[in-house]
């Protein structure tokens, strides 16, 4: 299910790698993902250093209390099925995809959120968006003519 960005107006509780958080530590949680690009990222498989294909996303974890954890803009998604879901659901008009991260018998997937989970995702996304706007405003330089105004 996609989130219309017009509707949506800390701590890191995930395992992180040098490249970004591992979503597998958020099984059963609501995540909001915006796919950015596909890339090969360094991984370790069976003790061997290798490169793995991943869809790199901007990621947000919508916590059960309605708050959020910003997972950053280098959140790797390695699972083929979730990559396919992101490609099929994200559009230029509605780039964010929300779902409950679930591990099936053999593969991870994003399940459609319940109405209550979608409400929580919308609240978390709105808080995240407001926080980003505050940080952007604080980082603008009022003396730089190319800087965004406060």
Secondary structure, 3 states (H helix, E strand, C coil): CEECCCCCCCCCCCCECCCCECHHHHCCCEEEEEEEEEEEEEEEECCEEEEEEEEEEEEEEECCCCCEEEEEEEEEECCHHHHHHHHHHCCCCCCEEEEEEEECCCCEEEECCCHHHHHHHHHHHHHHHHHHHHHHHHHCCCCCCCCCCC
